[in-house]
């Protein structure tokens, strides 16, 4: 990976890592009841970002394929509307660093779902141990909150973050099975626009933000940054990397994102508990094993030894 591409990867991780803090600053809480309700926040975020990407798609002389609309509608629900809403609701009750750590479990859910729904998918003993280790990290983190926290909403907020990560894993599987081969920019544009549409009934029938919406200037700025930078711009950076270095290297953002999420939360004054850091290390270790980091490291070691000894491998 060239220095420019590495810089793009770090920038993408920093932007996506900041999303959890931006959600926390813009969503409605007990302290800021006039801020954006969760579904309203998601509708604005997805709708504006989707229109921006639609404009980029048109500039490229392309358009959304109507034949893919049903598949994109499902993807918009499970990979955009639901996880974004869960993170937005949960963000009102937990620190952003916790949300970032739980988001790191997405690859674990993806692997488990692949095992259930993809016949050729198999787990080696090493990858199985990675899954077990990763979920032990979740249990360790959530278990500490369950035993020490008397606040029910805090626990529900953590469950919402876990549910959002599961949705992302489900979205990965749906894309793999139903939307394989679709242009990445079309994929992102479709899921964002359909995701925004899924939130409309909830906004209109339940939240009705026009009755009490009085967001602070901080909330407006946070949502604007989250929409344009954290969603639209981040998608453009993601696809640029995907085109230049491929899916495997681009997926490294998964490891970096929670690190930046923890950093931004700390910078904003959140307390980073040692238990959260330990849990993150456990989860990250499990994800690395599941994604074959140890296998690749072992193969590189063997290759170096073979080269040094002048023998074929």
C-alpha positions in Angstrom: 0.0 0.0 0.0 1.5 3.4 -1.0 1.8 6.3 1.4 -1.1 8.1 -0.2 -3.4 5.1 0.1 -2.3 4.4 3.7 -3.1 8.0 4.5 -6.6 7.6 2.9 -7.2 4.4 5.0 -6.2 6.3 8.2 -8.4 9.2 7.2 -11.4 6.9 6.5 -10.9 5.2 9.9 -10.6 8.6 11.7 -13.9 9.8 10.0 -15.8 6.6 10.7 -14.4 6.4 14.2 -15.7 9.9 14.9 -19.3 9.0 13.8 -20.1 7.5 17.2 -19.2 10.8 19.0 -21.1 12.9 16.4 -24.2 10.7 16.9 -23.9 11.3 20.7 -23.7 15.0 20.2 -26.7 15.3 17.8 -29.2 12.7 19.2 -32.0 13.6 21.6 -31.1 12.8 25.3 -32.6 13.6 28.7 -30.1 16.5 28.9 -30.9 17.8 25.4 -34.6 16.9 24.7 -34.8 19.3 21.8 -32.1 17.5 19.7 -32.8 15.1 16.9 -34.8 12.0 17.7 -33.0 8.8 16.5 -35.1 8.0 13.4 -35.2 11.6 12.3 -31.4 11.8 12.7 -31.1 8.7 10.5 -33.5 9.9 7.9 -31.6 13.2 7.5 -28.3 11.5 7.5 -29.1 8.8 5.0 -31.3 11.0 2.8 -28.8 13.8 2.2 -25.8 11.5 1.9 -27.7 9.3 -0.6 -28.6 12.3 -2.7 -25.0 13.4 -2.7 -23.9 10.0 -3.9 -26.7 9.9 -6.5 -25.3 13.2 -7.9 -21.9 11.6 -8.1 -23.4 8.6 -9.8 -25.1 10.8 -12.4 -21.8 12.7 -13.0 -20.3 9.3 -13.9 -23.0 8.8 -16.4 -24.5 5.9 -14.5 -27.8 5.4 -12.7 -29.4 2.9 -10.3 -30.6 -0.3 -12.0 -34.3 -0.7 -11.3 -33.9 -4.5 -11.5 -31.8 -4.4 -8.3 -34.4 -2.2 -6.4 -35.8 -5.1 -4.3 -32.4 -6.3 -3.2 -31.2 -2.7 -2.5 -34.4 -2.1 -0.5 -33.6 -5.0 1.8 -30.0 -3.9 2.1 -31.2 -0.4 2.9 -33.2 -1.8 5.8 -30.6 -4.2 7.3 -27.4 -2.4 6.5 -28.5 1.2 6.9 -31.8 2.1 8.5 -31.7 -0.5 11.3 -28.1 -0.3 12.4 -28.0 3.5 12.1 -31.1 3.7 14.1 -29.9 1.3 16.8 -26.6 3.1 17.1 -28.4 6.5 17.2 -30.8 5.3 20.0 -28.0 3.6 21.9 -25.8 6.6 21.5 -28.1 8.5 23.7 -27.4 6.1 26.6 -23.8 4.9 26.3 -20.5 6.5 25.7 -19.3 6.7 22.1 -16.2 4.6 22.9 -18.4 1.6 23.9 -20.4 1.9 20.6 -17.1 1.9 18.7 -15.9 -1.2 20.5 -19.1 -3.1 19.9 -19.0 -2.1 16.2 -15.7 -4.0 16.0 -17.6 -7.3 16.4 -19.2 -7.0 12.9 -16.7 -9.4 11.3 -17.5 -12.0 13.9 -21.2 -11.9 13.1 -20.4 -12.0 9.4 -18.4 -15.2 9.8 -21.1 -16.9 11.9 -23.8 -15.9 9.4 -21.6 -17.1 6.5 -21.2 -20.4 8.3 -25.0 -20.8 8.5 -26.0 -19.6 5.1 -23.1 -20.3 2.7 -22.6 -23.9 2.1 -19.0 -23.8 1.0 -18.0 -21.7 4.1 -16.1 -23.7 6.7 -14.4 -22.8 10.0 -11.0 -24.2 10.8 -10.1 -24.9 14.4 -8.1 -21.6 14.4 -10.9 -19.5 13.0 -13.3 -21.1 15.4 -11.1 -20.1 18.3 -11.0 -16.6 17.0 -14.8 -16.4 17.0 -14.9 -17.8 20.5 -12.3 -15.3 21.7 -14.1 -12.4 20.1 -17.4 -13.2 21.7 -15.7 -13.7 25.0 -14.6 -10.1 24.7 -18.3 -9.0 24.2 -19.4 -11.1 27.2 -16.6 -9.6 29.3 -17.5 -6.0 28.4 -21.3 -6.4 28.6 -21.0 -8.6 31.7 -19.2 -5.8 33.6 -21.9 -3.3 32.7 -24.7 -5.7 33.7 -23.2 -6.4 37.2 -22.3 -2.8 38.0 -24.8 -0.6 36.2 -28.2 0.0 37.8 -29.3 2.0 34.8 -31.5 -0.1 32.6 -31.2 2.3 29.6 -27.5 1.9 29.6 -27.7 -1.9 29.3 -30.3 -1.5 26.5 -28.0 1.0 24.8 -25.2 -1.6 24.7 -27.6 -4.3 23.4 -28.6 -1.8 20.7 -25.0 -1.4 19.6 -24.6 -5.2 19.5 -27.7 -5.5 17.5 -26.5 -2.9 15.0 -23.2 -4.8 14.5 -25.3 -8.0 13.9 -27.3 -6.0 11.3 -24.0 -5.1 9.5 -23.0 -8.7 9.4 -26.4 -9.6 8.0 -26.0 -6.8 5.4 -22.6 -8.2 4.4 -24.2 -11.6 3.8 -27.1 -10.2 1.9 -24.7 -8.3 -0.4 -22.7 -11.4 -1.0 -25.7 -13.6 -1.9 -28.0 -11.2 -3.7 -26.1 -8.1 -4.9 -22.7 -9.6 -5.9 -21.2 -7.8 -8.9 -23.2 -4.6 -8.5 -21.1 -1.4 -8.9 -20.0 -0.3 -5.4 -21.2 3.3 -5.8 -24.6 2.1 -7.0 -24.7 -0.3 -4.0 -24.0 2.5 -1.5 -26.3 5.0 -3.2 -29.2 2.5 -3.3 -28.8 1.4 0.3 -28.6 5.0 1.6 -31.7 6.2 -0.3 -33.8 3.1 0.5 -32.6 3.3 4.1 -33.9 6.9 4.4 -37.3 5.8 2.9 -37.6 3.0 5.6 -37.4 5.6 8.3 -40.1 7.9 7.0 -43.1 6.1 8.5 -41.5 6.0 12.0 -40.6 9.7 11.7 -44.0 10.8 10.5 -46.2 8.5 12.7 -44.2 8.2 15.9 -41.5 10.8 16.4 -43.2 13.8 14.6 -40.1 16.0 15.2 -41.8 19.2 14.1 -43.7 19.2 17.4 -40.6 19.5 19.6 -37.5 19.8 17.5 -35.2 22.5 18.9 -31.7 21.3 18.3 -28.7 23.0 19.7 -26.1 24.6 17.4 -23.7 21.8 18.4 -26.3 19.1 17.4 -26.9 20.8 14.0 -23.1 21.0 13.3 -22.6 17.4 14.5 -25.3 16.1 12.3 -24.1 18.1 9.3 -20.6 16.7 9.8 -21.9 13.2 10.3 -24.0 13.4 7.1 -21.6 15.0 4.7 -18.2 13.9 6.1 -19.0 10.7 8.0 -21.4 9.3 5.5 -21.2 10.8 2.0 -17.4 11.6 2.0 -16.5 8.4 3.8 -18.3 6.4 1.2 -16.3 8.1 -1.6 -13.0 7.4 0.2 -14.0 3.8 0.8 -14.8 3.2 -2.9 -11.6 4.9 -3.9 -9.6 2.6 -1.7 -11.6 -0.4 -2.8 -10.7 0.4 -6.4 -7.0 1.1 -5.8 -6.0 -1.6 -3.2 -8.8 -4.2 -3.2 -11.3 -5.4 -0.7 -8.8 -7.2 1.6 -6.6 -4.3 2.3 -9.6 -1.9 2.5 -11.1 -4.1 5.2 -8.2 -3.2 7.5 -10.3 -0.1 8.3 -12.3 -2.5 10.6 -9.3 -2.8 12.9 -8.5 1.0 13.0 -12.0 2.4 13.3 -12.6 1.5 17.0 -9.2 2.8 17.9 -10.1 6.2 16.5 -13.6 5.9 18.1 -12.0 5.4 21.5 -9.6 8.3 20.8 -12.3 10.8 19.8 -14.4 9.8 22.9 -11.4 10.4 25.1 -10.7 13.7 23.4 -14.3 14.7 24.1 -13.9 14.0 27.8 -15.3 10.5 28.0 -13.9 8.2 30.6 -12.2 5.1 29.1 -12.6 2.3 31.5 -9.7 -0.3 31.7 -12.3 -3.0 31.3 -13.4 -1.5 27.9 -9.8 -1.4 26.7 -9.2 -5.1 27.7 -12.5 -6.1 26.1 -11.5 -4.3 22.9 -8.1 -6.1 22.8 -9.9 -9.4 23.2 -12.4 -8.6 20.5 -9.7 -7.3 18.1 -7.6 -10.4 18.8 -10.5 -12.6 17.9 -11.3 -10.6 14.7 -7.6 -10.8 13.6 -7.6 -14.6 14.0 -11.0 -15.0 12.2 -9.7 -12.9 9.3 -6.6 -15.1 8.9 -4.0 -12.7 10.3 -2.1 -15.6 12.0 -2.4 -17.8 8.9 -0.9 -15.0 6.7 1.8 -14.3 9.3 2.7 -18.0 9.4 2.8 -18.2 5.6 5.1 -15.1 5.4 7.4 -16.6 8.0 7.7 -19.9 6.1 8.3 -18.0 2.9 11.1 -16.0 4.5 12.7 -19.2 5.9 12.5 -20.9 2.6 14.1 -18.0 0.8 16.9 -17.8 3.4 17.6 -21.5 2.9 17.3 -21.4 -0.8 14.6 -24.1 -1.0 11.1 -24.0 -2.6 8.0 -23.8 -0.4 
